[in-house]
Amino acid sequence: MEFLILVFITSFMVVLLATPSLIKVAFLKRLFDAPGESRKIHDRLIPTIGGIIIFAGTLFSFSLWLPTGLLHDPIIAIKAMNDYKYLVATLLVMFFIGIKDDIIGTAPVKKLIAHMMVSMILVLMADIRIVSMHGLFGIEILPMWASIFLSLFTYVVVVNAFNLIDGVDGLASGIGLIASSAFGAWFALAGDSVMACLAFALAGSLLAFLIFNFSPAKIFLGDSGSLTIGLIICVLAIKLISFDVSSIQNMFILRISKPIFAMSVLVYPLVDTLRIFIYRAAHGMSPFSADRNHLHHRLLDIGCSHRKTSIVLYLVNIFIIALSISLTYLNPTYTFLILGGTTAFLTLLPYIIKKQIKRHAKGG
C-alpha cells in the first residue's frame, strides 16, 4: 500500500500548482461570485470554479496509479475495472452539471433529476449499493427493493449534503478531506487498494485546495466541486458498508461497525442536511431554497469567524469518528443511539449559546 503516498502526492501537486492559474483565468473570464445577496457572507469577488481542479487532480491521480497490478484475482480485477468505468462516467455527468450551475445556473428540479439518473446508474448498472445493515436495529441482509431504495436515497442525500454545507470558507473541502482520509485509512487497512487509491487521490486534491479555500478564500469549490466531492465520498461510504468482511484480516477493522463508521464520518453533512430539510418543510419552504439556517450560520451568528467556524466543525466531525471507534464493543444500535444523542447535543449548543448571549445583552 506504499503506492498510496504517490497517489496522495500526485493529486496534491496537481492542485497546488494549477490552482493559481485557474484563479487568474476565472478573473479574466469573469467567472466569479459577487457579493450582494443577504444570505451571502463574503464581501469581495471570488472565483467559483474550484471544482475544475478538484475533478482534474483527483481523476488524474486515481487513473494514473489505479493499482491493477495488485489485483491478482481475475474476478476482483474485473469488478475493479467495472467500478472504474461507471465511476468515471457518473463523475463526468455530475461535474458538468456543477459547471453549468456555476456559470449560468441550473434549476433545482433539473439538478435533482440528474442526481437521480447518476444514482440509478451506480445502483442498477454498477451494482454499488447497500446490501446489509450489519445488525444495526437488528437488520442484516436487505431485500432487493429495500437495498435499491436505500442506496438511491443515500446517493441523493449525501451528494446534496456536501453541496449544502459549502457556505463557509474551507468547510466543505475540509470535511471532505476528513471523510476521504478516514475512508482511505479504512480501505487501506481492509486491503482494498482500489478504493483506498480513490480516497487518497481525493484527499490529496482537497488538502492542496484548502490552501486557497481556507479563510480568507481565494477560490470557492462551486457546485462542480461540492458535487464531485459528494459523489466520490458517497461511493466510498457505500462500498465500505457493502465490503465483504470475509476478506478482512485486520481484527481492529473487523470490530468496527461499518454502517456506524460510515455515518460517523459523514455526521456533519448528514445532520445539517436533515435538520435544514425538516426546518424548511415545517415552514412551508422548498427543501432546495437557500437561507441562513445552517449550523455554520449559527456559529457565525454567535461571533465565530470563518476560520473558527470551520475548525469547530472539523473537530466535531473528528470527535464523532473517534467516539464511534471507541464504542466498537457495544451493540451497533446502542452505539448509534449514543452517537445520535451526542450529535444532537452538539448541534443544539450554538442555539443555547445564542440565547445566553441575548439574555445577557438584555440584562446589561
N, C-alpha and C positions, 0 to 999 in steps of 0.2 A: 504493500500500500504506500510505499515511499513516493510513487509517482504522483500522489495527491498533492504533494508540495509543489511539483511542477504545474499541476492544474491550477492551483491557487495563485502562484506567482505569475503565470501567463495571463490569466484574466485580470489580475491586479495591475500589471504593467500596461496592458492594452488600454484599460480605462484611465489609468493615471496619465498616460502620455497623450491620449486622444481627446480627453475632455476639454482642455484649454482651447484647442482648435474648434471644437464643437460650439463652445460658448461664443467665440468670435463669429462663426458662421451664423449662429442664432441671432446675434445683434445686427449683422449685415442684412439678413433676410427678414428682420423684424418678427422673429418667432419667439416672442416673449410674453409674459403675463404682466399686465398693467394693473396697478392698484386702483381702487375706486369703489368696488362693491363693499357693502357693510360687513359681509362675512369674511372678507379677505384681511389678512393680518400682516401683510408686507406693504412697504411704502416706497418701493422702487421697482424698476423694470428688471425682471429676472427671466432668463430663458426657460422654456418649459419642455424641452425635447431631450432631457437626460436619458429617457428610456432607450433612445437610439444606441447609445454607447453601452448601456447595461445589456441590451439584447445582443449586440455585436460581440462584446467581450466574453459574455457567458457562452454563447453558441460557438464562438471560435475556439475557446479553450476546451470546451466539452468535446467538440468534434475532433480536435487535434489530438487529444490524449485519451479518447474513448478506448478503454482497455480490452479490446477484442482479443489480444494475445493472451490475456489472463483467463479467458473463458474456455477451459479445456473440454467441458461438457457441451456437445453439439446442441442439445436441447436448450440449455441456458444461453448459448450464443445466439441461437435463432430468436429466442424470446427477447434478448437484449437489443438486437437489431430491429425487431418489430416495435419495441418500445421507442427506440430512437426515431424510427420513421414517423410514427404518429405524433411523437412529442414535437419534432421539428415542424411538422405540418400545422399542428394546432398553435404552436408558438408564433408562427408566421401570421396566421389569421388574427390572433389576439394582439400581436404587435401592430399590425396595420389598422386594426380597429382603434387602438390607442392613438396612433399617429394622426389618424383622421380627426379624432376628437380634440387632440392637442392643437391642430392647425385651424380647422374650420368648425369644429363642434359636431356632436352626434346626439340624436335624441336618445334619452334613457331607454325607451322601449326597444329601439333598434339595437342598442348595446346588449340589452338583456337577451334578445333573440339570438344574437351572435354568440353570447356566452353559452346559451343552451345548445347551440349547434356544436360548439367546441367540446362541451361536456359530453354530448352524445357520441361524438367520435371517439373520445377517450374511454368511455364506459362500454359502448356497444361494439366498437370496432377494435380498439386496442385492448379491451378487457382489463383496464386498470380501474378496479373498483373494490369497494369494501365488501368482503365476503363473510367476515365474522366479527363479533364484538368481544371475543375472548373472555367471556364471563362477566362483563360489565352489565349490571342489572339482571344477572342470571342468564344472559343471552349468549349463545355460542354461534353456530353457523346460521347465517341469514338465508331465508328463502330467496329465490332468484329475483322476484318482484321487489322485495324489500331492499336487496342489495343494489339493484339498479336505481331505485328511487332515492335511497340514502346517498349513493355516490353522486348522482346528478345534483342533488340538493347541496352536497358538500362542495362540489366544484363551484357552483354559482355563488354560494355564501363566502367561501374563502377568497376567491378572486375579487369579489366586490368589497370584501373586508379590507384588503390591502389598498384598494382604491379609495375607500372612505377615510382611512386613518392618515392619508397623505395630506395633512393640513398644517404641520409644523416642520420647520427646517430639520431634516435628518431623521424624522420619526419613522416613516415607512421604510426607508433604506436601512436604518439601524435595527428595527425589529426584524426586517428581512435577513439582515446579517446574522442576528442571534438565531433565528429559526433555521437558516441554511447551515450554519455551523453546528447546531445541535443535531440536526438530521444527518449531516455529513459524518459527524463523530459516531452516531449510532450505526449507520450503514458500514462505516469502516470497521468497527468492532464486530459487526454481524457478518462481515465477509462479502458484502455486495459492492464490488468495485465500480460498477456502472453508476449506480445511484449515488455513491459517495463522490464519484467524479463530477456528476451533475451538481451536487450540493456545494462542493468546494469551488467549482467554476463560478457559481452564483455568488458565493461568499467573497471570493477574491474581487469580483467586479464591484460588489457593494461596499467593501472596505475602502477601495480606491475612490469610489464615487462619494463616499461620506466626507472625504477631504474637501470636496467642493460643495457638498449639500448640507453639511452641518452649519449651524448658525454662526455667522450670517451667511446664508446660502448664496452661492454664485450661480447655481443652476438647480432647477426642480426636476423631479422624476417625470412629471406629466403622466397622463393615463397610459402612454406606451410603456413607461417604466413600471408603474404600480400593477398594471395588468400582467405584464411579463413576470414580475416577481410573484404575484399571487398564483399564477398558473403553475409555475415551477414548484413553489412551496406546497401547493395542494397535491400535485403529483407525488412529491416526496412523502407527504403525510399519508396518502392512501397506499402507496407502495409499502410504507413501513407497517401500517396496520394489517395489510394482507400478506406480509412476509411469512415465508414458510419457516417456522421455528425449528423444524427437524434438522435444518442445515446449520443452525447456530451452535457453536461450541463454547462461546464465551458465556459463562454462568451468570455474570453480572447483567448482561443484556437479556438473558432468558428470564430473569426475575422481574424485569421492568414490564408493567402492563402496557402493551403497545397503544391501545386507544387512549389511555390516560396520559401517556407521554406525549402523543401527538397533540392532544387537546391542550396540555400544559404549555407546549412550545408555541401554540397559536392562541394562547389565552387572551392577550390584549386585543388583537384584531377581532376575534370571535365575540368577546364580551361587549366591546364597544359597538360592534355592528348590531348585535342582538338588542342591546339597550336602546340604540338610536332608532331601530325599526319599530320597537314597541312604543317608544315615545311618539314617533311620528304617526303611527296608526291610531294611538289614543287621542291625538289632537286632530285627526282627520286630514293629515298631510300625506303626500306621496312619500313612500319609503325612499325614493331616489332624489327627493328635493334636498337642496343644500341649506344648511343652517349652522348655528354656532352652539350646538348642544352636545358635541363630542367631549370625551373626557379631557382631551388636550386643551379644549377651550376652557373647561372648568379650572384646569391648573393655571392657565394664563390669567383667568379672572381673579384668582387668589394671590396674584403677584409673581408667579413663576415666569422667568424669561423663556425664550425658545430653547435655549441650552438646558436649563434646569428641567423644563417640561419633558424634553426628550430623554434626558438622563434618568429622571424619576421613573418614566415608563419602561426604559431599558431594564432598570434594576428590579422593578416589579415583575417583569416578564422572566428575568433570570431567577428571581426568588421562587416563583411558582414552579419553574422547571426543577430547581433544586429540591423543593418540597415534595414534588411528585416522585422524584428518585428516592428520597429518604423514606418514603412511605411504601416501599415495594413489598414489605412484609404483611401489609393489610390486604383485605379483600378489595378488588377493584372498585366495587360500588361504594364502600366506606371511604376509600381514597378520593373518589370523585366528589362525595359529599363534603369532605374536609376541604378539598381544593376549591369547591364551589363556594362554601361559606367564607373562606379566607379571601377569595377574589371579590365576593360581594362586599365584604367589609372594606377592602382596599378601594373599591370603586366608590363607596359612599363617603370616604374620607374627605375628598375635595368639597363636597356639599356641606359636610359638618363644619369644616374649617371656614367656609364662606359664611355660614350662618353665625359662627362665633365672631368673625370679623365685623359683620353687620351689627351684631348685638353690642360689641364694644364701641363701635362707631356711634351708635345711638346713645349708649350710656355716657360717652365722652361729650 
